[in-house]
Amino acid sequence: MSDHDARAVRPWRMIDRRASRKIKVGAVEVGGDAPITVQSMTNTPTTDAAATIDQIRRLEEAGADIVRVSCPDADSTAAFKTIARAATVPLVADIHFHHKRAIEAAEAGAACLRINPGNIGSKDRVRDVVQAAKDHGCSMRIGVNAGSLEKHLLERYAEPCPEAMVESALAHAQILEDHDFRDYKISVKASDVFLTVAAYQQLAEATDAPLHLGVTEAGGLRHGAVKSAVGLGNLLWAGIGDTIRVSLSADPVEEVKVGFDLLKSLGIRARGVNIISCPSCARQGFDVIKTVEILEQRLAHIVEPMSLSIIGCVVNGPGEALFTDLGFTGGGAGSGMMYLNGSQIEKVANGDLIERVVEAVERRAAAVRAEREADTAAAEPQAAE
């Protein structure tokens, strides 16, 4: 039994997910019983279609389920049409202030419009945006940020607070509901972790709309990843959240990697190799830190979920190997023990460790792919009938 399977049968690891209605972002389902999706956003000039498409390709390879692209002007929405045709994941057009950009993006192939109905303008403009979304099969995201709350809410509450953010979100949702549009999700983001978590907790009680989670403007790669893990981890553990974006001042691909690592750590979703490794100490029988660093690079292309323990000595190594798909435990005298599904399989010299582990992981990944393809092939005749 793999580590992932073992966790599934332990009630103290279960997360009671909040009930929400399901919408679609292109072909990707969000909310309800759909898997929690991972998003990122391009940071290239949208008018540079080639650069934006190249970045989307990298995000797709990293596993992004949905990608957001900013459309600040008419030239951007013109380029968006080319970009949308090239993408294999659904694209969200990020719109602010200009309702015509939302209409153009819907016509250009956007799967979702990220808007703030309150800053689109008159009721007629909101109606036109909603109609464009209906005509072109777009969903919407109502995006509320603590840093851009409406003036009347700041005057009433004196500062950004959970109550103000939730009031803003629900008021904007009502605008869409008044136009008979319910294919929307909501986010209430702040750069402060406490404010973010409290706002989402209140919002989760007030609506059945799917929720897009994020700690906005979280910071650079290390600090932003920690802040996002604390904030989003708390919410996800409580069953709140249907899609996530880890906002980092870093390569957008890192946002996707951290997002999946976050979901992986909670046993919510698995992608790639989950390396369980010790911090190393004087007992280590090989250089654990360098080995893990190399393995992370060598195994980055693996998308099939599996667990791998890399432990420096026999204190915890055999025990960790019992609950991982593959494992290696240092034993001294220049060699260690390889494990498969918790059982010892062979002694391996430290010098051969990396190659043998990579071979074992790739072999297991190929077997998982073959099994999945066989299951798909077997299901296709039934679907045709």
C-alpha positions as CSV (number, residue, x, y, z in Angstrom):
1,M,0.0,0.0,0.0
2,S,1.4,3.4,-1.0
3,D,1.7,6.3,1.5
4,H,-1.2,8.0,-0.3
5,D,-3.4,5.0,-0.1
6,A,-2.6,4.4,3.6
7,R,-3.6,7.9,4.4
8,A,-6.9,7.5,2.7
9,V,-8.1,4.9,5.3
10,R,-7.1,6.8,8.4
11,P,-10.0,8.9,9.7
12,W,-7.7,11.4,11.4
13,R,-6.3,12.4,8.1
14,M,-9.7,13.1,6.5
15,I,-10.7,16.6,5.4
16,D,-14.4,17.4,5.4
17,R,-14.6,19.6,2.3
18,R,-17.1,22.4,2.3
19,A,-20.1,21.9,0.0
20,S,-20.1,24.2,-3.0
21,R,-21.8,24.4,-6.3
22,K,-19.8,23.4,-9.4
23,I,-18.9,25.6,-12.3
24,K,-16.7,25.1,-15.3
25,V,-13.7,27.0,-16.5
26,G,-13.5,25.8,-20.0
27,A,-13.3,22.0,-19.6
28,V,-12.0,22.2,-16.0
29,E,-14.6,21.7,-13.2
30,V,-14.2,23.9,-10.1
31,G,-16.2,23.3,-6.9
32,G,-18.5,20.5,-5.8
33,D,-16.6,17.2,-5.9
34,A,-14.1,18.3,-8.5
35,P,-10.4,18.1,-7.6
36,I,-8.9,21.3,-6.2
37,T,-7.2,23.0,-9.1
38,V,-3.9,24.8,-9.2
39,Q,-3.6,28.1,-11.1
40,S,-0.9,30.6,-12.0
41,M,-0.7,33.9,-14.0
42,T,1.6,35.0,-16.8
43,N,3.8,38.0,-16.3
44,T,4.9,38.5,-19.9
45,P,3.4,41.5,-21.8
46,T,0.2,40.0,-23.2
47,T,0.8,41.9,-26.4
48,D,3.9,39.7,-26.9
49,A,1.9,36.6,-27.9
50,A,4.9,34.4,-28.5
51,A,6.5,35.1,-25.1
52,T,3.1,34.6,-23.4
53,I,2.5,31.3,-25.2
54,D,6.0,30.1,-24.3
55,Q,5.3,30.9,-20.6
56,I,1.9,29.1,-20.7
57,R,3.6,26.1,-22.2
58,R,6.0,26.0,-19.2
59,L,3.1,26.3,-16.8
60,E,1.2,23.5,-18.6
61,E,4.3,21.3,-18.3
62,A,4.4,22.1,-14.6
63,G,0.8,20.9,-14.2
64,A,-1.2,24.1,-14.1
65,D,-4.9,23.4,-14.5
66,I,-5.8,27.0,-15.3
67,V,-3.7,30.1,-16.3
68,R,-4.7,33.7,-16.0
69,V,-3.6,36.4,-18.5
70,S,-3.9,40.1,-17.9
71,C,-5.9,42.1,-20.5
72,P,-5.3,45.8,-19.7
73,D,-5.9,47.2,-23.2
74,A,-7.3,46.5,-26.7
75,D,-3.9,45.3,-28.0
76,S,-3.8,42.7,-25.3
77,T,-7.2,41.3,-26.0
78,A,-6.3,41.2,-29.7
79,A,-3.3,39.1,-28.9
80,F,-5.3,37.0,-26.4
81,K,-7.1,35.4,-29.4
82,T,-3.9,34.0,-30.7
83,I,-2.8,33.0,-27.2
84,A,-6.0,31.2,-26.4
85,R,-5.8,29.1,-29.6
86,A,-2.3,27.9,-28.6
87,A,-3.1,27.0,-25.0
88,T,-4.2,23.5,-23.9
89,V,-5.4,24.7,-20.5
90,P,-8.3,27.1,-20.1
91,L,-7.3,30.8,-19.8
92,V,-8.8,33.4,-17.5
93,A,-8.8,37.0,-18.8
94,D,-7.9,39.4,-16.0
95,I,-10.1,42.5,-16.4
96,H,-10.2,45.8,-14.5
97,F,-12.3,48.9,-15.2
98,H,-12.8,48.5,-18.9
99,H,-15.9,46.6,-19.7
100,K,-15.1,46.4,-23.4
101,R,-11.9,44.4,-22.6
102,A,-14.1,41.8,-20.9
103,I,-16.4,41.5,-23.9
104,E,-13.4,41.4,-26.3
105,A,-11.7,38.7,-24.1
106,A,-14.9,36.6,-24.1
107,E,-15.0,36.8,-27.9
108,A,-11.3,36.0,-28.1
109,G,-11.7,32.6,-26.3
110,A,-11.4,33.3,-22.6
111,A,-12.8,30.5,-20.5
112,C,-13.3,32.8,-17.5
113,L,-13.4,36.5,-16.8
114,R,-11.7,37.8,-13.6
115,I,-13.7,41.0,-12.9
116,N,-14.8,43.2,-10.1
117,P,-18.4,44.1,-11.1
118,G,-18.3,47.2,-9.0
119,N,-15.6,48.8,-11.1
120,I,-17.0,47.8,-14.5
121,G,-19.3,50.8,-14.5
122,S,-23.0,51.3,-15.1
123,K,-25.7,48.6,-14.9
124,D,-25.8,48.5,-18.7
125,R,-22.1,47.8,-18.9
126,V,-22.4,45.0,-16.4
127,R,-25.3,43.6,-18.3
128,D,-23.3,43.6,-21.5
129,V,-20.4,41.8,-19.9
130,V,-22.7,39.2,-18.4
131,Q,-24.3,38.7,-21.8
132,A,-20.9,38.2,-23.5
133,A,-20.0,35.6,-20.8
134,K,-23.3,33.8,-21.5
135,D,-22.9,34.0,-25.3
136,H,-19.3,32.6,-25.2
137,G,-19.6,30.1,-22.4
138,C,-17.4,32.0,-19.9
139,S,-17.5,31.7,-16.2
140,M,-16.5,34.6,-14.0
141,R,-14.4,35.2,-10.9
142,I,-15.3,38.0,-8.5
143,G,-11.9,39.1,-7.2
144,V,-11.9,41.2,-4.0
145,N,-8.6,42.4,-2.7
146,A,-8.0,44.1,0.7
147,G,-5.8,46.7,-1.1
148,S,-8.6,47.9,-3.4
149,L,-11.8,47.9,-1.4
150,E,-14.5,50.4,-2.4
151,K,-14.3,53.8,-0.8
152,H,-17.7,53.5,1.0
153,L,-16.6,50.3,2.7
154,L,-13.4,51.8,3.9
155,E,-15.3,54.8,5.3
156,R,-17.7,52.5,7.1
157,Y,-15.2,50.0,8.5
158,A,-12.2,52.4,8.8
159,E,-9.8,49.8,7.4
160,P,-9.7,46.6,5.4
161,C,-11.3,43.8,7.5
162,P,-13.0,40.5,6.9
163,E,-16.5,42.0,7.2
164,A,-15.7,44.6,4.6
165,M,-14.2,42.1,2.1
166,V,-17.1,39.7,2.5
167,E,-19.7,42.5,2.1
168,S,-17.9,43.6,-1.1
169,A,-17.8,40.0,-2.5
170,L,-21.5,39.3,-1.7
171,A,-22.6,42.7,-3.2
172,H,-20.8,41.9,-6.4
173,A,-22.2,38.4,-6.5
174,Q,-25.7,39.9,-6.2
175,I,-25.0,42.0,-9.2
176,L,-24.4,38.8,-11.2
177,E,-27.3,37.0,-9.7
178,D,-29.6,39.9,-10.7
179,H,-28.6,39.3,-14.2
180,D,-29.4,35.6,-13.9
181,F,-25.7,34.5,-13.9
182,R,-24.5,32.0,-11.4
183,D,-21.4,30.6,-13.1
184,Y,-19.0,32.5,-10.8
185,K,-16.4,31.8,-8.2
186,I,-15.2,34.3,-5.5
187,S,-11.9,35.3,-4.0
188,V,-11.2,37.6,-1.0
189,K,-7.5,38.0,-0.9
190,A,-5.2,40.0,1.4
191,S,-1.4,40.1,1.9
192,D,-2.1,39.6,5.7
193,V,-2.5,35.9,6.5
194,F,-4.9,36.5,9.4
195,L,-7.1,38.8,7.4
196,T,-7.1,36.4,4.4
197,V,-8.1,33.4,6.5
198,A,-10.8,35.2,8.5
199,A,-12.4,36.6,5.3
200,Y,-12.5,33.2,3.6
201,Q,-14.0,31.6,6.7
202,Q,-16.8,34.2,6.8
203,L,-17.4,34.0,3.1
204,A,-17.5,30.2,3.2
205,E,-20.5,30.4,5.6
206,A,-22.3,33.0,3.5
207,T,-22.3,31.5,0.0
208,D,-22.2,28.2,-1.8
209,A,-20.2,29.6,-4.6
210,P,-16.8,27.9,-5.3
211,L,-13.9,29.8,-3.7
212,H,-10.6,30.7,-5.3
213,L,-7.9,30.8,-2.6
214,G,-4.9,33.0,-2.4
215,V,-2.7,35.1,-0.1
216,T,-2.1,38.0,-2.5
217,E,1.2,39.8,-2.8
218,A,2.8,37.1,-0.6
219,G,6.4,38.0,-1.4
220,G,9.4,36.2,-2.9
221,L,9.8,32.5,-3.4
222,R,10.8,31.4,0.1
223,H,8.8,33.9,2.2
224,G,5.8,33.9,-0.1
225,A,5.7,30.1,-0.1
226,V,5.7,30.0,3.7
227,K,3.0,32.7,4.0
228,S,0.8,30.9,1.4
229,A,1.3,27.5,3.1
230,V,0.2,28.9,6.5
231,G,-2.8,30.8,5.1
232,L,-4.0,28.3,2.4
233,G,-3.0,25.3,4.5
234,N,-5.3,26.4,7.3
235,L,-8.2,26.9,4.9
236,L,-7.7,23.7,2.9
237,W,-7.4,21.7,6.2
238,A,-10.7,23.2,7.2
239,G,-12.2,22.0,3.9
240,I,-12.4,25.5,2.4
241,G,-11.3,26.2,-1.1
242,D,-11.9,24.8,-4.6
243,T,-9.0,26.3,-6.6
244,I,-5.7,27.9,-5.5
245,R,-3.1,30.3,-6.7
246,V,0.1,30.8,-4.8
247,S,1.1,34.4,-5.5
248,L,4.9,34.7,-5.6
249,S,7.4,37.4,-6.8
250,A,9.1,34.6,-8.7
251,D,8.9,32.5,-11.9
252,P,5.2,31.6,-12.3
253,V,6.2,28.0,-12.7
254,E,7.3,28.1,-9.0
255,E,3.7,29.1,-8.1
256,V,2.5,25.8,-9.7
257,K,5.2,23.7,-8.0
258,V,4.4,25.2,-4.5
259,G,0.7,24.9,-5.1
260,F,1.0,21.2,-5.8
261,D,3.4,20.7,-2.9
262,L,0.9,22.4,-0.7
263,L,-2.0,20.1,-1.8
264,K,0.4,17.1,-1.6
265,S,1.3,17.8,2.0
266,L,-2.3,17.6,3.0
267,G,-3.0,14.5,1.0
268,I,-5.5,16.4,-1.1
269,R,-3.9,15.8,-4.5
270,A,-0.8,14.1,-5.7
271,R,1.5,14.9,-8.6
272,G,5.0,13.7,-9.1
273,V,7.4,12.3,-6.6
274,N,6.9,13.1,-2.9
275,I,10.4,12.9,-1.5
276,I,10.5,12.3,2.3
277,S,14.0,13.0,3.5
278,C,15.8,13.6,6.7
279,P,17.7,16.9,7.5
280,S,20.9,14.7,7.9
281,C,23.2,14.5,10.9
282,A,26.5,12.9,11.9
283,R,24.8,9.4,11.6
284,Q,24.2,9.8,7.8
285,G,25.8,7.1,5.7
286,F,25.8,9.3,2.6
287,D,25.4,13.0,1.7
288,V,21.6,13.3,2.1
289,I,21.3,17.0,1.3
290,K,23.2,16.7,-2.0
291,T,21.5,13.5,-3.0
292,V,18.0,15.0,-2.5
293,E,19.0,18.1,-4.4
294,I,20.1,16.0,-7.4
295,L,17.1,13.7,-7.2
296,E,14.6,16.6,-7.2
297,Q,16.2,17.8,-10.4
298,R,16.4,14.3,-12.0
299,L,12.8,13.4,-11.1
300,A,11.2,16.8,-11.9
301,H,9.8,15.3,-15.1
302,I,7.8,12.6,-13.3
303,V,4.1,13.4,-13.1
304,E,2.8,10.1,-11.8
305,P,2.2,10.3,-8.0
306,M,4.5,8.2,-5.8
307,S,6.4,8.5,-2.5
308,L,10.2,8.1,-2.1
309,S,12.0,8.1,1.2
310,I,15.7,9.1,1.3
311,I,17.0,8.6,4.9
312,G,20.6,8.9,6.1
313,C,20.6,6.1,8.6
314,V,18.8,3.2,10.1
315,V,17.2,5.0,13.0
316,N,14.1,6.1,11.0
317,G,14.9,4.8,7.6
318,P,13.3,1.3,7.7
319,G,10.2,2.8,9.4
320,E,9.8,5.5,6.8
321,A,10.3,3.0,4.0
322,L,7.3,0.9,5.3
323,F,5.0,3.7,4.2
324,T,6.6,4.8,0.9
325,D,6.5,3.3,-2.5
326,L,10.3,3.4,-2.8
327,G,13.0,4.1,-0.3
328,F,16.7,4.1,0.4
329,T,18.3,4.0,3.9
330,G,22.0,4.6,4.6
331,G,23.6,1.8,6.5
332,G,27.2,2.7,6.6
333,A,30.3,1.0,5.0
334,G,29.6,2.8,1.8
335,S,26.2,1.3,1.0
336,G,22.6,1.3,1.9
337,M,19.4,-0.6,1.5
338,M,16.8,-0.1,-1.3
339,Y,13.1,-0.7,-0.5
340,L,10.1,-1.4,-2.6
341,N,6.6,-1.1,-1.0
342,G,8.2,-1.3,2.4
343,S,10.3,-4.5,1.7
344,Q,14.0,-4.7,1.4
345,I,15.0,-5.5,-2.2
346,E,18.8,-5.0,-2.5
347,K,21.9,-3.4,-1.1
348,V,23.2,-0.5,-3.2
349,A,26.5,1.2,-3.1
350,N,26.3,4.9,-2.3
351,G,28.0,5.7,-5.6
352,D,25.2,4.0,-7.5
353,L,22.4,5.4,-5.3
354,I,21.1,8.2,-7.5
355,E,21.1,6.2,-10.7
356,R,19.4,3.2,-9.1
357,V,16.7,5.4,-7.5
358,V,16.0,7.3,-10.7
359,E,15.7,3.9,-12.6
360,A,13.3,2.6,-10.0
361,V,11.2,5.7,-10.0
362,E,11.0,5.8,-13.8
363,R,10.2,2.1,-14.0
364,R,7.3,2.6,-11.5
365,A,6.1,5.7,-13.4
366,A,6.0,3.7,-16.6
367,A,4.0,1.0,-15.0
368,V,1.5,3.5,-13.6
369,R,1.2,5.1,-17.1
370,A,0.6,1.7,-18.7
371,E,-2.0,0.8,-16.2
372,R,-3.8,4.1,-16.7
373,E,-3.7,3.8,-20.5
374,A,-5.1,0.3,-20.3
375,D,-7.9,1.5,-18.1
376,T,-8.7,4.3,-20.5
377,A,-8.7,1.9,-23.5
378,A,-11.0,-0.5,-21.7
379,A,-13.4,2.3,-20.8
380,E,-13.6,3.8,-24.4
381,P,-15.7,1.0,-25.9
382,Q,-18.2,1.4,-23.0
383,A,-18.3,5.1,-23.5
384,A,-19.0,4.6,-27.2
385,E,-21.9,2.3,-26.5
